[in-house]
């Protein structure tokens, strides 16, 4: 009996030690969101790039693409591919869009283009066998990221949430668009979502190619080299871009640092559109501090009634009272899911990418967000924000405090799961 108790004690101690080791491997200290700096964000581009493990890329051409226009550009570039075509996405569901994409990629592969397709195992579980057969039958290389298996047991919660495409190493597309029929159309109703992406030409394409190669090598062990994938790239425009995507072991992920830097550096206005808005306590405080120093802080999210994840919206509601009391203006879009992940600071800098403003995106998933020093691009995004405000209800502090008890209970209960939503 005594031996059994000793063995049980040793087993429990070993188990606790193992949990602590696993926790410590993932642990990092988040930066304190208090920065003493008189320079504006436009002057601090080298800092933004450096602190997010990136480099500034000058001389790029950037085209903003809303809603279904993104797919028009995507299929145009697929048809133009001559040597390599790399496609990566989180969510791919069987439907008209998925069938068209599979056919287009297969056609290029049969024409001699090296086509590599990377789809997240969780997001692609409803991709459909027909699309997979068409791709592989035509010679495309299809890799599924973090399949559910014993080998990936410790990685099952880490998803590839990136959405990007690189053609011939010379042109890239990135944003929030998923391969689901709900992304078709112009966001005109609840069945057709709104989103924003970009098409890029110029030296920054190398950074997106590098992002694709990261998870491709992880799944396939294949390294691709040469001018077919990393050609010498000449300047194509006058936009300066940096790419946040890295998750260093033991350090805060680059996208989280980027988002938090933007909160601290804003001096005039900080406008955010994001479908899943669950910032941590430090970020909430940074937004309130921004208001206190005179910044016009606005946040736009979808209403729970039009969101594809209403539980996330209710979890987000838990923090709205704090933001409203601090002077942050919050707008709920009423027409459909507003899926773009966009941030604009001081009319000089803006960010577009795959990253939600929540712990899952900023701590767990593989993401990609592009930062742009481009006043014209920022102005266009601000104009889109102001247009979208016409389909919003602005929340008011007094009315929000009077929302029903059941509503408040759901908000509090669902927030308990905020780190995994």
For each residue, the residues with C-beta under 8 A, 3 or more apart:
1: 4 5
2: 5 6
3: 6 7
4: 1 7 8
5: 1 2 8 9
6: 2 3 9 10
7: 3 4 10 11
8: 4 5 11 12
9: 5 6 12 13
10: 6 7 13 14
11: 7 8 14 15
12: 8 9 15 16
13: 9 10 16 17
14: 10 11 17 18
15: 11 12 18 19
16: 12 13 19 20
17: 13 14 20 21
18: 14 15 21 22
19: 15 16 22 23
20: 16 17 23 24
21: 17 18 24 25
22: 18 19 25 26
23: 19 20 26 27
24: 20 21 27
25: 21 22 249
26: 22 23
27: 23 24 250
28: 250 251 252
29: 252
30: 252 256 260 280 282
31: 252 257 260
32: 282
33: 260 263 264 282 283 285 286 289
34: 264
35: 261 264 265
36:
37: 44 265
38:
39: 43 44
40: 43 44 265 267 346 348
41: 44 45 48 262 265 266 267 345 346 348 349
42: 45 346 348 349 373
43: 39 40
44: 37 39 40 41 47 48 265
45: 41 42 48 49 56 240 242 349 371 373
46: 49 50 56
47: 44 50 51 261
48: 41 44 45 51 52 242 258 261 349 371
49: 45 46 52 54 55 56 242 371
50: 46 47 54
51: 47 48 257 258 261
52: 48 49 242 244 246 254 255 257 258 261 371
53: 244 246 248 254
54: 49 50 207 242 243 244 245 246 254
55: 49 207 242
56: 45 46 49 240 241 242
57: 60 202 203 204 206 207 240 241 242 243
58: 203 235 240
59: 202 203 234 235 236 237 238 239
60: 57 200 201 202 203 204 235 236 237 239 240 241
61: 200 201 202 236 237 239
62: 198 199 200 237 239 241 372 374 377
63: 73 198 199 200
64: 196 198 377 380 381
65: 69 70 72 73 173 175 196 197 198 199
66: 69 70 186 194 195 196 384
67: 70 183 185 186 187 192 194 195
68: 71 72 183 184 185 186
69: 65 66 72 73
70: 65 66 67 73 74 173 175 177 183 195 196 197
71: 68 74 75 97 177 183 184
72: 65 68 69 75 76
73: 63 65 69 70 76 77 173 199
74: 70 71 77 78 101 165 173
75: 71 72 78 79 100 101 104
76: 72 73 79 80
77: 73 74 80 81 165 167 171 173 199
78: 74 75 81 85 101 104 105 108 165 167
79: 75 76 104 108
80: 76 77 167
81: 77 78 84 85 108 113 115 167 168
82: 113 168
83: 113 114 168 169 228
84: 81 113 114 115 116 166 167 168 169 224 228 229
85: 78 81 105 108 113 114 115 116 165 166 167 168
86: 115 116 118 165 166 167 209 212 216 229
87: 101 105 115 116 117 118 164 165
88: 117 118 119 160 162 163 164 165 212 215 216
89: 92 118 119 120 123 124 162 163 178 179
90: 119 120 123 124 159 160 161 162 163 178 354
91: 120 123 124 178 179 180
92: 89 98 119 123 124 126 127 131 178 179 180
93: 98 126 127 128 178 179 180 181
94: 98 99 126 127 128 130 131
95: 98 99 180 181
96: 99 100 181 184
97: 71 100 101 179 180 181 183 184
98: 92 93 94 95 101 102 127 128 131 179 180 181
99: 94 95 96 102 103 130 131
100: 75 96 97 103 104
101: 74 75 78 87 97 98 104 105 131 179
102: 98 99 105 106 130 131 134 135
103: 99 100 106 107 134
104: 75 78 79 100 101 107 108
105: 78 85 87 101 102 108 109 115 117 135 138 140
106: 102 103 109 110 115 134 135 137 138 140
107: 103 104 110 111 138
108: 78 79 81 85 104 105 111 113 115
109: 105 106 112 113 114 115 135 138 139 140
110: 106 107 138 139
111: 107 108
112: 109
113: 81 82 83 84 85 108 109
114: 83 84 85 109 141 224 228
115: 81 84 85 86 87 105 106 108 109 135 138 139 140 141
116: 84 85 86 87 140 141 143 212 216 224
117: 87 88 105 135 140 141 142 143
118: 86 87 88 89 143 145 160 212 215 216 219
119: 88 89 90 92 123 124 127 142 143 144 145
120: 89 90 91 123 124 144 145 146 159 160 161
121: 124 125 144 145 146 147 148
122: 125 146 159
123: 89 90 91 92 119 120 159 160 161 178
124: 89 90 91 92 119 120 121 127 144
125: 121 122
126: 92 93 94
127: 92 93 94 98 119 124 131 132
128: 93 94 98 131 132
129: 132 133
130: 94 99 102 133 134
131: 92 94 98 99 101 102 127 128 134 135
132: 127 128 129 135 136 142
133: 129 130 136 137
134: 102 103 106 130 131 137 138
135: 102 105 106 109 115 117 131 132 138 140 142
136: 132 133 139 140 142
137: 106 133 134
138: 105 106 107 109 110 115 134 135
139: 109 110 115 136
140: 105 106 109 115 116 117 135 136
141: 114 115 116 117 220 222
142: 117 119 132 135 136
143: 116 117 118 119 216 219 220
144: 119 120 121 124 147 219
145: 118 119 120 121 159 160 215 218 219
146: 120 121 122 152 155 156 158 159 160
147: 121 144 152
148: 121 152 156
149: 152 153
150: 153
151:
152: 146 147 148 149 155 156
153: 149 150 156
154:
155: 146 152 158
156: 146 148 152 153
157: 364 420
158: 146 155 364 365 366
159: 90 120 122 123 145 146 364 365 366
160: 88 90 118 120 123 145 146 215 365 366
161: 90 120 123 354 355 361 365 366 367
162: 88 89 90 174 211 215 245 354 366 367 368
163: 88 89 90 174 175 176 177 178 197 354
164: 87 88 172 173 174 208 211 212 354 368
165: 74 77 78 85 86 87 88 172 173 174
166: 84 85 86 169 171 172 205 208 209 212 229
167: 77 78 80 81 84 85 86 170 171 172
168: 81 82 83 84 85 171 228 231
169: 83 84 166 205 206 209 227 228 229 230 231 233
170: 167 201 205 231 233
171: 77 166 167 168 199 200 201 205
172: 164 165 166 167 199 200 204 205 208 209
173: 65 70 73 74 77 164 165 197 198 199 200
174: 162 163 164 165 197 198 200 208 352 353 354 368 370
175: 65 70 163 195 196 197 198 340 352 353 354
176: 163 195 196 197 339 340 341 353 354
177: 70 71 163 183 195 197
178: 89 90 91 92 93 123 163 182 183
179: 89 91 92 93 97 98 101 183
180: 91 92 93 95 97 98 183
181: 93 95 96 97 98 184
182: 178 191 192 193 308 337
183: 67 68 70 71 97 177 178 179 180 192 193 195 339
184: 68 71 96 97 181 192
185: 67 68 188 191 192
186: 66 67 68 192
187: 67 192 193 194 195 335 336 338
188: 185 192 335 336
189: 192 335 336
190: 306 335 336 337
191: 182 185 336
192: 67 182 183 184 185 186 187 188 189 336
193: 182 183 187 308 336 337 338 339
194: 66 67 187 333 335 336 337 338 339 340 388
195: 66 67 70 175 176 177 183 187 339 340
196: 64 65 66 70 175 176 340 342 352 381 384
197: 65 70 163 173 174 175 176 177 352
198: 62 63 64 65 173 174 175 352 370
199: 62 63 65 73 77 171 172 173
200: 60 61 62 63 171 172 173 174 204 205 208 241 370
201: 60 61 170 171 205 236 237
202: 57 59 60 61 205 233 234 235 236 237 239 241
203: 57 58 59 60 206 233 235
204: 57 60 172 200 207 208 241 243 370
205: 166 169 170 171 172 200 201 202 208 209 233
206: 57 169 203 209 210 230 233
207: 54 55 57 204 210 211 241 243
208: 164 166 172 174 200 204 205 211 212 243 368
209: 86 166 169 172 205 206 212 213 229 230
210: 206 207 213 214
211: 162 164 207 208 214 243 245 368
212: 86 88 116 118 164 166 208 209 215 216
213: 209 210 216 217 223 224
214: 210 211 217 218 245 366
215: 88 118 145 160 162 212 218 219 366
216: 86 88 116 118 143 212 213 219 220 222 224
217: 213 214 220 221 222 223
218: 145 214 215
219: 118 143 144 145 215 216
220: 141 143 216 217
221: 217
222: 141 216 217
223: 213 217
224: 84 114 116 213 216 228 229
225: 229 230
226: 229 230
227: 169 230 231 232
228: 83 84 114 168 169 224 231
229: 84 86 166 169 209 224 225 226
230: 169 206 209 225 226 227
231: 168 169 170 227 228
232: 227
233: 169 170 202 203 205 206 236
234: 59 202
235: 58 59 60 202 203
236: 59 60 61 201 202 233
237: 59 60 61 62 201 202
238: 59
239: 59 60 61 62 202 372 373 374 377
240: 45 56 57 58 60 372 373 374
241: 56 57 60 62 200 202 204 207 370 371 372 373
242: 45 48 49 52 54 55 56 57 370 371
243: 54 57 204 207 208 211 368 369 370 371
244: 52 53 54 254 255 257 258 353 368 369 370 371
245: 54 162 211 214 254 255 366 367 368 369
246: 52 53 54 253 254
247: 253 254 366
248: 53 251 253 254
249: 25
250: 27 28
251: 28 248
252: 28 29 30 31 256 257
253: 246 247 248 256 257 362 363 367
254: 52 53 54 244 245 246 247 248 257 258
255: 52 244 245 258 259 353 355 361 362 367 368 369
256: 30 252 253 259 260 362 363
257: 31 51 52 244 252 253 254 260 261
258: 48 51 52 244 254 255 261 262 351 369 371
259: 255 256 262 263 279 283 343 351 355 357 362 369
260: 30 31 33 256 257 263 264 282 283 286
261: 35 47 48 51 52 257 258 264 265
262: 41 258 259 265 266 270 343 345 349 351
263: 33 259 260 266 270 283 286 287 290
264: 33 34 35 260 261 286 290
265: 35 37 40 41 44 261 262 345
266: 41 262 263 269 270 290 295 297 345 346
267: 40 41 293 294 295 346
268: 294 295 296 346 347
269: 266 295 296 297 298 344 345 346 347
270: 262 263 266 287 290 295 296 297 298 343 344 345 346
271: 296 297 298 299 300 343 344 381 382 385
272: 277 298 299 300 342 343 344 357
273: 300 301 338 340 341 342 343 385 388
274: 277 299 300 301 340 341 342 343 356 357
275: 301 302 307 309 312 337 338 339 340 341 356
276: 301 309 312 316 356 357 358 360 361 421
277: 272 274 299 301 316 356 357 358
278: 312 315 316 319 356 357 358 359 415 418 421
279: 259 283 284 287 319 357 358
280: 30 283 284 359
281: 284 285
282: 30 32 33 260 285 286
283: 33 259 260 263 279 280 286 287 357
284: 279 280 281 287 288 319 322 323
285: 33 281 282 288 289
286: 33 260 263 264 282 283 289 290
287: 263 270 279 283 284 290 291 297 299 323 326 328
288: 284 285 291 292 322 323 326 327 328
289: 33 285 286 292 293
290: 263 264 266 270 286 287 293 295 297
291: 287 288 294 295 297 326 327 328
292: 288 289 326 327
293: 267 289 290
294: 267 268 291
295: 266 267 268 269 270 290 291
296: 268 269 270 271 329
297: 266 269 270 271 287 290 291 327 328 329
298: 269 270 271 272 328 329 330 331 385
299: 271 272 274 277 287 323 328 329 330 331
300: 271 272 273 274 330 331 332 333 338 385 388 389 392
301: 273 274 275 276 277 313 316 330 331 332 333 338
302: 275 306 307 313 332 333 336 337 338
303: 306 307 313 332 333 334 393
304: 307 310 313 314 317
305: 310 334
306: 190 302 303 333 334 335 336 337
307: 275 302 303 304 310 312 313 337
308: 182 193 337
309: 275 276 312 313 421
310: 304 305 307 313 314
311: 314 315 414 421
312: 275 276 278 307 309 315 316 358 414 421
313: 301 302 303 304 307 309 310 316 317
314: 304 310 311 317 318 407 410 411 414
315: 278 311 312 318 411 414 415 417 418 421
316: 276 277 278 301 312 313 319 320
317: 304 313 314 320 407 411
318: 314 315 411 412 414 415
319: 278 279 284 316 322 323 415
320: 316 317 323 324 330 395 400
321: 324 325 397 400 401
322: 284 288 319 325 326
323: 284 287 288 299 319 320 326 328 330
324: 320 321 327 328 330 395 396 397 400
325: 321 322 397
326: 287 288 291 292 322 323
327: 288 291 292 297 324
328: 287 288 291 297 298 299 323 324
329: 296 297 298 299 394
330: 298 299 300 301 320 323 324 394 395
331: 298 299 300 301 388 389 392 393 394 395
332: 300 301 302 303 392 393 395
333: 194 300 301 302 303 306 336 338 388 391 392
334: 303 305 306 391 392 393
335: 187 188 189 190 194 306 391
336: 187 188 189 190 191 192 193 194 302 306 333
337: 182 190 193 194 275 302 306 307 308
338: 187 193 194 273 275 300 301 302 333 388
339: 176 183 193 194 195 275
340: 175 176 194 195 196 273 274 275 352
341: 176 273 274 275 351 352 353 354 355 356 357 369
342: 196 272 273 274 350 351 352 381 385
343: 259 262 270 271 272 273 274 350 351
344: 269 270 271 272 347 349 350 378 381 382 385
345: 41 262 265 266 269 270 348 349 350 378
346: 40 41 42 266 267 268 269 270 349
347: 268 269 344 375 378 379 382
348: 40 41 42 345 373 375 378
349: 41 42 45 48 262 344 345 346 371 372 373 378
350: 342 343 344 345 371 372 374 377 378 381
351: 258 259 262 341 342 343 369 370 371 372
352: 174 175 196 197 198 340 341 342 369 370 372 381
353: 174 175 176 244 255 341 367 368 369 370
354: 90 161 162 163 164 174 175 176 341 361 367 368 369
355: 161 255 259 341 361 362 367 368 369
356: 274 275 276 277 278 341 360 361 362
357: 259 272 274 276 277 278 279 283 341 361 362
358: 276 277 278 279 312 361 362 418 421
359: 278 280 362 363 364 418 419 420
360: 276 356 363 364 365 419 420 421
361: 161 255 276 354 355 356 357 358 364 365 367
362: 253 255 256 259 355 356 357 358 359 367
363: 253 256 359 360 419
364: 157 158 159 359 360 361
365: 158 159 160 161 360 361
366: 158 159 160 161 162 214 215 245 247
367: 161 162 245 253 255 353 354 355 361 362
368: 162 164 174 208 211 243 244 245 255 353 354 355
369: 243 244 245 255 258 259 341 351 352 353 354 355
370: 174 198 200 204 241 242 243 244 351 352 353
371: 45 48 49 52 241 242 243 244 258 349 350 351
372: 62 239 240 241 349 350 351 352 377 378
373: 42 45 239 240 241 348 349
374: 62 239 240 350 377 378
375: 347 348 378 379
376: 379 380
377: 62 64 239 350 372 374 380 381
378: 344 345 347 348 349 350 372 374 375 381 382
379: 347 375 376 382 383
380: 64 376 377 383 384
381: 64 196 271 342 344 350 352 377 378 384 385
382: 271 344 347 378 379 385 386
383: 379 380 386 387
384: 66 196 380 381 387 388
385: 271 273 298 300 342 344 381 382 388 389
386: 382 383 389 390
387: 383 384 390
388: 194 273 300 331 333 338 384 385 391 392
389: 300 331 385 386 392 394
390: 386 387
391: 333 334 335 388
392: 300 331 332 333 334 388 389
393: 303 331 332 334
394: 329 330 331 389
395: 320 324 330 331 332 399 400
396: 324 399 400
397: 321 324 325 400 401
398: 401 402
399: 395 396 402 403
400: 320 321 324 395 396 397 403
401: 321 397 398
402: 398 399
403: 399 400 407 408
404: 407 408
405: 408 409
406: 409 410
407: 314 317 403 404 410 411
408: 403 404 405 411 412
409: 405 406 412 413
410: 314 406 407 413 414
411: 314 315 317 318 407 408 414 415
412: 318 408 409 415 416
413: 409 410 416
414: 311 312 314 315 318 410 411 417 418 421
415: 278 315 318 319 411 412 418
416: 412 413
417: 315 414 420 421
418: 278 315 358 359 414 415 421
419: 359 360 363
420: 157 359 360 417
421: 276 278 309 311 312 315 358 360 414 417 418
